[in-house]
Amino acid sequence: MTTTKIGNACKAALAVAITGSLFAGTAQAKLAGHNVILVHGFQQEDLANPPENFQAVKDAGEDYWRTFWLSRSDARVDWGSDGRIEGSIAQQAYQQIRQISQQGLCSNYCIVVSHSTGDLVTRYLLENQARWLQSEGLAPLKILAAIDYSGAGGGTELADLALSIAYNDSWYNWPLKAAVEAFTGIEPEPGKLGVVNDLQTNAARNLAISPNSIPRLRFVAGGASYGGVTKPFIAGTDDGVVPTHSACGSTTAEGIDSCSNRISLAGKVTSQNGPDGLWFNHFPVLMNEGVTHSGVLGSETGYTSVPVVNNTTLNGLRVDFASRTYNQRAWWQWWGAGDTYIEVPGSDQTDMSTLVYTTLNN
């Protein structure tokens, strides 16, 4: 095996040192000098047991981020998954962004961190928040960028199946029902699927689609969730919940295998079935074949991250992950240089959230 390193020694040293940052004491609240707003994803518990009040929504939102991002944030936008984005979710979100504006938390720009359906909620907020706030004489939030983990802004085929099962609960659909119930946590019924309605691929891709100037940094997973029972029903590669076409920011809902036409989720440099195009200002930054849908939030280590959009500045936010290319021969190959791979060195020694936080905060 031969190895060629890309980037300077400082970046490589940073990647190796990331693991230690988990235990380096109290973290700074800011990311790259800016306050952080968290927007969580779909919470299936809300469908089985709708929150009794908004305090219950807030408590669940706090628990959602506890693994890593909670202590590194300054505000959250919490919402109940039993609602619809253009209904109760928008109402709940507005009360919180109104408070953020009144407190002046984004006077020096904020960075939004979203996960899963939080990507779609964030997109809706970014399109509407200025108009909402200005109507009350309040200053719009100044958002520098959004960091989207396993973004569901392009929807998921599991939501399409959930609505189908809700209206056709036949015994022969049991494999589909198992996948849908793993995703939703309930036996789907009409009128009881809340935000899952908005996660249908066509619905998601027609909600708040006006281009804006705020870059969306995409971090994409490819592991197996729910024991793998959902994977056969999602187009292309996926993380067990969200298809890669959504997480990458692809302009179409067709199944793809990678965010890049030349690099696989595992980092192998070879021709790939990548996106034909990306939504405006959407940038797939890292891919990780092994980490799961929820594992991107700080709970999983041992998986290698692969850089896609790197060594660039997006709206003033520097994206500069260490990078390494190397050649590797399979055990049965006795000749040639083998296959070429690219990776973030040391990324398998830490979790994806720590890797992103430490790198962008450097």
Secondary structure, DSSP 8 states (H G I E B T S, - for coil): -EEEEES-HHHHHHHHHHHHHTTSSS--S-BTTBEEEEE----THHHHS--SSHHHHHHHHHHHTTTTTGGG-SEEE---TTS-IIIIIHHHHHHHHHHHHHHTTTTT-EEEEEETTHHHHHHHHHHHHHHHHHTTT-----EEEEEEES--TT--HHHHHHHHHHH---GGGHHHHHHHHHHHSS---TT--GGGGGGSHHHHTTSS----S--EEEEEE----GGGTTGGGSSSSBSSSSBHHHHHTBSS-S--S-SSSSB-TT-BBS-----S-B-TTEEEEEEESS--TTGGGTT--S---EESS-SEEETTEEE---EEEEEE--TT--SS--EEEEE-TTGGGS-HHHHHHHHHT-
